[in-house]
Amino acid sequence: MKTKSNLERVLKAGHFAVTAELGPPRGADPEAVRKKAKILKGYADAFNVTDGQTAIVRMASWAACLVAKEEGLDPIVQMTCRDRNRIALQMDVLGVAALGINNILCLSGDHMSFGDHPGAKGVYDIDSVQLVKMVKDMRDEKKFQCGEEMEVEPRLFIGAAANPFAQPYDYRPYRLAKKVAAGADFVQTQIVFNLDRFKEYMKRVCDMGLHEKVYILAGVSPIRSYGAAKYMATKVPGLDVPEEILERMRKTPKGERAEEGKKICVEIIQQVREIPGVRGVHIMAIEWEEAVPEIVERAGLLPRP
Amino acid sequence: MIGQTQKPLEEILEYLQGKEKVVVMGCGGCATVFHTGGKPEVEEMAEKLSENGKEVLAAIAPPFGTFTCYAPWSLEQMKPHRKEIEECDAILMLTCGDGLQVVREFVLEGEFGIRKPIYPGTNPIGHMGGGPTLFKEKCMQCGECEMGRLVGICPLTQCPKGFLNGPCGGTTKDGKCEVDPERECAWVMIYERLKEFGELDKLDEVRKPKDWSKMQRPRKIEVSPLVLE
């Protein structure tokens, strides 16, 4: 074990892992985090706490992680390159490790233009691949990015994101290979709706032997309404929602669409579980954390190891 | 070239509040191409200022090719107007910020020993190329060109996140940029070109964080003087 991460323990033991997303509140209320943590506890092995997702100001990921940890969760701090340069990133990496956080997800971050402060200056001093490498060198070489050494290294289980559904499709397995070469221990993918494309991607990933070097968790998400399905299909860059899923949501009577969304999610979990190289799922129930326990249970993923 | 747009007249008049006698100066380089400080714009500005009660002592429009940001040339253009410059209350520059500051530092304060209020009449919006109508920002002058590995496309400028290790996860289905779906994703273009040239292996290396100290402002450089035949 490289770290004290529960996620690492579960994956190393060969179990099919479950992670779930916890979105911090748009305010300073710790109870909002506690409430979500209580709903999610016991239904996943680790919990991604988002870092200003869609570039909207929310409680800092590391702070919400700390609250979640007090509630007994093993949080994954998400860290984006959008708002911090290499100095701030390394300081935060040291800080979260010192506070007992065991996992980190290294991201580039949604661009400022999507958020509530489009006039903000983006940092992007380094990119997500370089962030993975930097954290890896800090942990395994005890070295800062500049090459200087530290005494106590941050013992973090290092994650990265992968999107099989963005162009250029041919390049995406190589992009993953780059994150693996940089030092990613686990990878969480963009939400899988298009199973055909995902299978094709995973086949190439396995042909390249990447599934033996990194734990791959397939991203899934329950769709709450037909409006949400249409929004994801047309407005979210890098998401691929096939026509048949849209159609299925549209044909379902209005009052039953949330239920149908959960059903689709459970079906997708069951199908990705069968795909060689997939070692777990990452459930992103955006502002719908209450849906997670039922989905995990219906997918036959309880009890958690 | 330095892309630029003209400032609203109201903003210019606000700067010139209380200044009666004004000298207007343009540029025979970029400001001429972008129609912000060529001969027609300098004359038009002089007219508008007169209509608004200003006394325009001189309207200097350097001929095409004579850059105001090049100190020897702006000095040459301003020398015949030294008297008006000494007499004026303010100078309005229809140039980029380089032109304005070169004139202030090298010509006025350096050569003439004159300290005068000097104001901008344009908003520079970046170093760009193209034309005759459409100009695009292509280079950010990072100090260490990365294009040797990137088949002639600079992602530092063409990718809104400035990535050096491949595309982000937001590329659209038709290969456009998530930030501006009108535009091709820089990394899709780089990928396609590398594929065409059989050089995709160039993408395998994990590129180290860039040395941004080479972009530490303000930068400077010394060269031998330009000699034209």
HADDOCK unambig.tbl for C-alpha pairs under 7 A between the chains (distance, minus, plus):
assign (segid A and resid 113 and name CA) (segid B and resid 179 and name CA) 6.90 0.50 0.50
assign (segid A and resid 124 and name CA) (segid B and resid 161 and name CA) 5.96 0.50 0.50
assign (segid A and resid 124 and name CA) (segid B and resid 162 and name CA) 6.85 0.50 0.50
assign (segid A and resid 126 and name CA) (segid B and resid 209 and name CA) 5.55 0.50 0.50
assign (segid A and resid 127 and name CA) (segid B and resid 163 and name CA) 5.94 0.50 0.50
assign (segid A and resid 129 and name CA) (segid B and resid 165 and name CA) 6.78 0.50 0.50
assign (segid A and resid 130 and name CA) (segid B and resid 208 and name CA) 6.51 0.50 0.50
assign (segid A and resid 130 and name CA) (segid B and resid 209 and name CA) 6.36 0.50 0.50
assign (segid A and resid 163 and name CA) (segid B and resid 169 and name CA) 5.41 0.50 0.50
assign (segid A and resid 166 and name CA) (segid B and resid 169 and name CA) 5.87 0.50 0.50
assign (segid A and resid 166 and name CA) (segid B and resid 170 and name CA) 6.38 0.50 0.50
assign (segid A and resid 166 and name CA) (segid B and resid 171 and name CA) 5.22 0.50 0.50
assign (segid A and resid 166 and name CA) (segid B and resid 172 and name CA) 6.10 0.50 0.50
assign (segid A and resid 166 and name CA) (segid B and resid 173 and name CA) 6.37 0.50 0.50
assign (segid A and resid 167 and name CA) (segid B and resid 171 and name CA) 5.53 0.50 0.50
assign (segid A and resid 167 and name CA) (segid B and resid 172 and name CA) 6.42 0.50 0.50
assign (segid A and resid 167 and name CA) (segid B and resid 173 and name CA) 6.05 0.50 0.50
assign (segid A and resid 167 and name CA) (segid B and resid 175 and name CA) 5.51 0.50 0.50
assign (segid A and resid 168 and name CA) (segid B and resid 175 and name CA) 6.92 0.50 0.50
assign (segid A and resid 168 and name CA) (segid B and resid 188 and name CA) 5.99 0.50 0.50
assign (segid A and resid 175 and name CA) (segid B and resid 166 and name CA) 6.89 0.50 0.50
assign (segid A and resid 178 and name CA) (segid B and resid 204 and name CA) 6.55 0.50 0.50
assign (segid A and resid 178 and name CA) (segid B and resid 206 and name CA) 6.50 0.50 0.50
assign (segid A and resid 182 and name CA) (segid B and resid 206 and name CA) 6.87 0.50 0.50
assign (segid A and resid 237 and name CA) (segid B and resid 170 and name CA) 4.89 0.50 0.50
assign (segid A and resid 237 and name CA) (segid B and resid 171 and name CA) 6.46 0.50 0.50
assign (segid A and resid 237 and name CA) (segid B and resid 172 and name CA) 5.63 0.50 0.50
assign (segid A and resid 237 and name CA) (segid B and resid 178 and name CA) 5.74 0.50 0.50
assign (segid A and resid 238 and name CA) (segid B and resid 169 and name CA) 5.82 0.50 0.50
assign (segid A and resid 238 and name CA) (segid B and resid 170 and name CA) 4.46 0.50 0.50
assign (segid A and resid 238 and name CA) (segid B and resid 171 and name CA) 5.70 0.50 0.50
assign (segid A and resid 238 and name CA) (segid B and resid 172 and name CA) 5.62 0.50 0.50
